[in-house]
Amino acid sequence: MIIFAIDDELSMLEELHDAIAEAEPNVTIFDFQQARDALETVAERKILPDVVFTDIEMPGISGMNLAMGIKLHAPSAKIIFVTGYSQYAAEAYRRRINGYMLKPVDARQIREELDYLQEFYKPDPAKLQVKCFGTFEVYWQGKAVAFERKQTKELFAYLIDRNSICSSEDIADALWEGELDLAACKTRIRSLVYDLKNTLAGIGLKDILLRKRDRIGLHTGKIECDYYRFLKGDIQAINAFQGEYMTQYSWAEPTLGKLLYR
């Protein structure tokens, strides 16, 4: 488990860190005095926290805005505010924050919060984690999967979006809209599929990719995805959706429209 501890006051941060470490010794704790550093760690370093304990009133980025930023990149992260002020509680719960604690906190209180969170969805470490809400990202055992090419990642995103066996024609129309030379597109697709197969094999998940002649799909039983959980009515996935879906791909807009309608 990865836990972020965030407070601009060093003494409060140290106290929070010690309480977390005593309550749950077998976790990795990242300490931040600057909210922007925590956000950069999620957005750029692709380190996704399972739980975030953060102050609210901080210089620069407030705890409220930080929580929304982290949720954009890590929808399954649980956010718990640790603050000296009670007046933000209503707003926090309106924004579907998972907990609200008043300073000072101790190990017993932290343990109670962590025990409560166990009732929520926890990612299966044996499955590939796919995030569609916001930008499209793929994670294996807490780390972002490195794709050799941008279009290899886009191909994988398209297969996730379609959630079915796709023809070369379907893929070509999405990735190279308006391309008339289907034969050339099929050659590109074969190259991307080969690259994707190697990428998945490199993390021990080569069986995720399914091929039937010139049609391609995914073994979704080996994938955990916020989009799929949303479709199944998972309340946490529904709450995690903030009106953005695979924002880097224009072909994903029809799915976004369906999600907004639902």
N, C-alpha and C positions, 0 to 999 in steps of 0.2 A: 504494500500500500504506500502511496505517495501522498504526503500531507504538506500543504503550504501554511506557514505561519507568517502573518503580515501585520506589522504595527510600526508606525514611524517613531515611536518612543522606544529607545533601546532597552530600557529596564523592563518595560511591558512586554517587549518581544522576547526577551530572555525568560521572563516568567511564564509566558505562553509556551515557549519551546519546552521548558522543563516540565510543565504540566502535561503536555502531549507525550513527551518521552516516558514519563512515569506511568501514564495511563495506558499507553500502547508501545512497549519497547521495540517491537519488531516492525517498525515502519521507517521509511526514509523521509526526513523532515527537511524542507527547504525554508530558510528564514529570509525575509525581505523587510527592509525598512522603507523601501520605495515601491509604491504600487505599480509604477511603470515597469520596474524590473521583473515583478511577478508576471505581468502581462506579456512582456517580451519573452520570458522563459517558456510560456505556453505557446505564443504565436510564432516565434522564430526558432527556438530550440526544440519545439515540439515535445516538451516534457509535460505530460498531462496529469494533473493532480486528481486523486480520488476524493479528497476532502480539503477544503480551504477554510481556515480560521483567520478572519481578517477584521481589523478595526474599520470603522466607518469614516470618521472625520480624520482625513489625512491630507497633506498638501499635494497639489497636482491633481491626481486622479482620486476621486472619492471612493470609498469602499463600495458604494452602491454601483457606481459606474464600472469599477473593477470587476465586480461580480458579473455584470452583464457581458463584459469583455471576455472573461474567462469562459462563461457559458457558451459564447459564440464558437470558441475553439474546442471546448471540452464540455459538451452538453450533459454528460453524465456526472460531472463534478458536483459534489455536495458543498454548498456554501453556508457557513455559519458565521454570523457577525459576533464579534467580541468587542463590546463597547462600554463606555461609561455613561451612555445616554439612552434613556428609554423611549424617547419620542419618535425614534425611527422604526419602531417595531411594526406598526401597521403598514407602513410603506414596504418594509422588508418582506412581510408575508404576502402582500399584494403582488410583489415581484417573484413570488414562489421561492423565496429563500428557505433553506432547510432548517435553520436554527438561529436563535438569538440569545446571547449570553451577556450578562452584565459583569463588568470587571469589579473586583479581581476574580480570576477563575483558578480552580485547583484541579488536580488530577481526577478526583472523584466526579466533578462536573463534566470534564472532558470525556471520561469513560462512559458516563450516562448518554452523552450526545452520540458517541460512536456506537454504542449498543443500539440506540434508536435507529441509526442509519443502516444497521444491518438488515432492517426490514425492507429497505429499498433495493432496487435492482443493482446487482453487481456484475460487471463484465466477466465473461468466462475466459480465463487466461488461455484456454486451449483453442479459442477461436480467433480468427482475424477480426479486428475491430475496424469498422468502416463508419466514418462520419460524413453524412450528406448535408446536414443543416449548416448553413453558412458556406464556407468553402469545402470542397471535397478533399478528405484526407483519409489515409489508411495507416493503421498502427498494428504492430505486432509486439506483444509483450511490453507495452508502454512506450515503444519507440516508433517514430515515423518510418514507414517503408520507403526506401529510396528506389525510385524508378529511373531507369537508364535514360528514358526520353519522356518529354511531356505528353506526347501522344499515346505512349504506352499507358500512362496513368489515365488519360482521357478515355481510352478504350475500356479500361477496367471500370471507370465511372459509368460509361454507357451501359455496360453489361449489368452493373448493379441497378441502374435506373430501370432498365427494361425488365429485369427479373425473369427472363425467359431465354430460350434458345434463339439467337439472332442470326439472320442471314448476312452474307457479305454485302448485299445490296442495302440492307438497313443500316449497317455500320458505315458504309461509304457515304450514304445520304446524310448521316448525322455529322461525321467527322470532316467530310469534304463536300459540303453542300454546293451543288451546281457543277461538280466535277463530271464531265461527260465520259471520260475514258474509264469504264468500269474495270477493264482488264488491268490497268495501271493501279487502280484502287485496290484490287484484290491482291496484287503483289505487295503493296504497302501493308495491307492487313495481315498477310502471312508473316511479314517481318515483325510487325507489332505483336502478334500472337506469340511468335518465337521468343521475343524479348520478355513478354509478360510471363510466359511459361518459365523462363530462366529466373526471373525475379521471384516468383512464387516458390520455385524449387530451392532457391537460395535461403529461404526461411523455413524450409521443410513442409511447404503447403502446396506442392505441385498438383495434388489431386483436386484442388478447388476448381481448376479450369476444365471444362467439359467441351469436347469436340465431336461433332457428328457430321462427317463429310465436310462440307464447306460452311457448316453452321457452328456457332460458338455460344457457350453459356457458362454458368457458374454453379457450383455445388453450394447453394446458399445455406445448407445445413451446417456448414463449417464457417459461417460468417455471422457476426453480430453487427447489426446496422441500425442506427437511429430511425432511418426511413422505414425499414421493415417493421420495427417495433411500433412506430406511429400507426402504420396500417393495421396492426393487430389490436390497436386501442390501448397500448401501454401508456398510462397516465404520465409517467416521467418523460417519455419521448414526446408526448403531446405538449407538455409544459416546456420542453427544451426547444421546440420549434418557435422561432422568432420571426417568421416571415421570409426567411432566406433559405435557398436550396441550391447546392452546387453552383454557386454564383459565378464561377469562372467559365461555365459552359452555357452558351446560348440555347443549345438544343434541349436543355433541362427546363426551360421556361414552361412548357405545357404541364409538366409534373408539378411545378411550383403552383400553377393555377389550380390544379386539382387539390393540392394540400391546403391552399387558402380557402377553397370552397368548403372542404370538409370541416 
